[in-house]
Amino acid sequence: MSDEVLDKNNQQKRFGYAYEILFFDGERFKYVDNILYRTLDIFYDIDKDGGKYLFYPLAYKYRSFDYFSVVQTFDFNTGAIVLDAITPVFDQMLDVLPLIPGIDVSKSKGLSLISDFYCLFLRLDASDHSSFTASVVFPSSQPNLPLVVKNVEGKEIFEFKFAFIPSLYQQLKSLGI
């Protein structure tokens, strides 16, 4: 998955796009659609119960439609949006952009970053020299989400709640990874 998100070697060869995932809700697996992926590095100081974090500049939005899927890459440094349509093998669907609900190519308007699910790819380094890499998925309906996207005066902004990190650290530490 790290190649899909960071290096994109497969995508440069026009295949890959491993953005489809299943979510276990405690009872059964569910297909996840309308998901936003963010990647970040976290340093957690155990003694001070604080730390710092740094989000990577790219966010990825995945949506599945009837006959195709879309991955939108949003660059927070430049504001650039790239839309990639994923179609069945051998079906190039050259005119797919007008079929995507919610975008306007003429106005450089992409999909909303507000999503039904949020996935954090993270690397957590702690002051006790432990280090973890994890992917965590949250349904937007979950209370006290660590990552929220809000529309404020027509602009979508991210809020990240660092208070989520101590419990994540404890969970990862208890798994013994």
C-alpha positions in Angstrom: 0.0 0.0 0.0 2.9 2.4 0.7 3.9 2.2 -3.0 0.3 3.1 -4.0 0.2 6.1 -1.7 3.8 7.4 -1.7 5.9 6.2 -4.6 3.2 5.4 -7.2 5.4 3.2 -9.3 2.5 1.1 -10.4 0.3 4.1 -11.2 3.0 5.5 -13.5 2.7 2.2 -15.5 -1.1 2.7 -15.5 -2.1 -0.1 -13.1 -2.5 -0.5 -9.3 -4.7 2.0 -7.4 -5.2 -0.4 -4.4 -7.6 1.9 -2.7 -10.5 -0.5 -2.2 -10.7 -1.9 1.3 -13.1 -3.8 3.6 -14.0 -2.6 7.1 -14.8 -4.9 10.0 -17.5 -3.2 12.1 -17.3 -5.8 15.0 -19.8 -8.1 13.4 -19.0 -8.4 9.7 -16.9 -7.0 6.9 -18.3 -4.1 4.9 -17.1 -2.6 1.6 -15.8 0.9 2.1 -16.6 3.7 -0.4 -16.2 7.4 -0.2 -13.0 7.3 1.8 -10.3 9.9 2.4 -6.7 8.7 3.0 -4.2 10.9 4.9 -0.6 10.0 5.8 1.3 11.4 8.8 4.3 11.0 11.0 3.8 11.3 14.8 6.2 11.8 17.6 4.7 10.9 21.0 6.4 12.0 24.2 5.1 9.5 26.8 6.4 11.5 29.8 4.7 14.8 28.8 1.7 13.0 27.2 2.1 15.2 24.2 4.1 15.5 21.0 4.0 16.7 17.4 2.7 15.4 14.1 3.3 16.2 10.4 0.8 15.4 7.7 2.2 14.6 4.2 1.0 17.2 1.7 -1.2 14.7 -0.3 -4.7 13.4 0.4 -6.4 10.7 -1.6 -10.1 10.4 -2.0 -11.6 7.1 -3.3 -15.1 6.8 -4.8 -16.7 3.9 -6.5 -19.5 4.4 -9.1 -21.5 2.0 -11.2 -18.9 1.0 -13.8 -15.8 2.8 -12.7 -13.9 4.2 -9.7 -12.1 7.5 -9.1 -9.1 8.3 -7.1 -8.6 12.0 -6.5 -5.2 13.3 -5.3 -5.2 16.7 -3.6 -1.9 18.5 -3.0 -2.2 20.8 0.0 1.0 22.6 -0.9 -0.1 23.7 -4.4 -3.9 23.2 -4.3 -3.6 20.9 -7.4 -6.1 18.2 -8.0 -5.5 15.1 -10.1 -8.4 12.7 -11.0 -7.7 9.2 -12.1 -10.5 7.0 -13.3 -10.2 3.3 -12.7 -12.0 1.3 -15.3 -12.4 -2.4 -16.1 -9.5 -3.9 -18.0 -9.5 -3.0 -21.7 -12.2 -0.4 -21.3 -10.5 3.0 -21.5 -13.7 5.1 -21.0 -12.1 8.2 -22.6 -15.1 10.4 -21.7 -15.4 9.4 -18.0 -14.8 12.8 -16.4 -18.3 14.2 -17.3 -19.8 11.1 -15.7 -18.3 11.8 -12.2 -20.9 13.4 -9.9 -19.7 16.4 -7.9 -16.8 17.5 -10.1 -16.5 20.4 -12.5 -13.3 20.2 -14.6 -13.8 23.6 -16.2 -13.6 25.2 -12.6 -11.0 22.8 -11.3 -13.5 21.5 -8.8 -12.9 18.0 -7.6 -14.7 15.7 -5.2 -15.4 17.0 -1.7 -12.9 15.9 0.9 -15.7 15.3 3.4 -16.1 11.6 3.4 -18.0 8.6 4.9 -14.7 7.1 6.1 -11.3 8.4 6.9 -8.1 6.3 6.8 -4.9 7.4 8.5 -1.6 5.8 7.3 0.7 6.7 10.1 4.2 6.2 11.5 4.3 6.7 15.3 7.6 7.1 17.1 7.5 7.3 20.9 10.0 8.7 23.4 10.5 5.1 24.8 12.1 4.2 21.4 9.1 2.2 20.2 8.0 2.7 16.7 4.8 1.6 14.9 3.4 1.8 11.4 -0.4 1.5 11.2 -3.4 2.1 9.1 -6.5 3.1 11.0 -10.0 3.5 9.5 -12.8 5.5 11.1 -16.4 5.8 9.9 -17.4 9.4 9.9 -20.4 8.5 12.1 -18.0 7.5 14.9 -18.0 10.0 17.8 -14.8 11.9 18.7 -13.1 11.3 15.4 -9.4 12.1 15.5 -9.6 13.4 11.9 -12.5 15.6 10.7 -13.0 17.6 7.5 -15.3 20.5 7.8 -16.7 23.0 5.4 -16.0 26.5 6.8 -17.2 29.4 4.7 -16.9 27.4 1.5 -13.4 26.0 2.3 -12.7 22.4 3.5 -10.4 22.3 6.4 -8.9 19.5 8.4 -9.0 19.1 12.2 -6.7 16.6 13.9 -7.1 15.8 17.5 -3.8 14.7 19.1 -5.7 13.4 22.1 -6.3 10.3 20.1 -2.6 9.4 20.1 -2.1 8.2 23.7 -4.9 5.6 23.3 -3.6 4.5 19.9 -0.1 4.2 21.3 -1.4 2.0 24.2 -3.4 -0.2 21.7 -0.4 -0.7 19.4 1.9 -1.3 22.4 -0.5 -4.0 23.8 -0.4 -5.8 20.4 3.3 -6.2 20.8 4.1 -5.2 17.3 
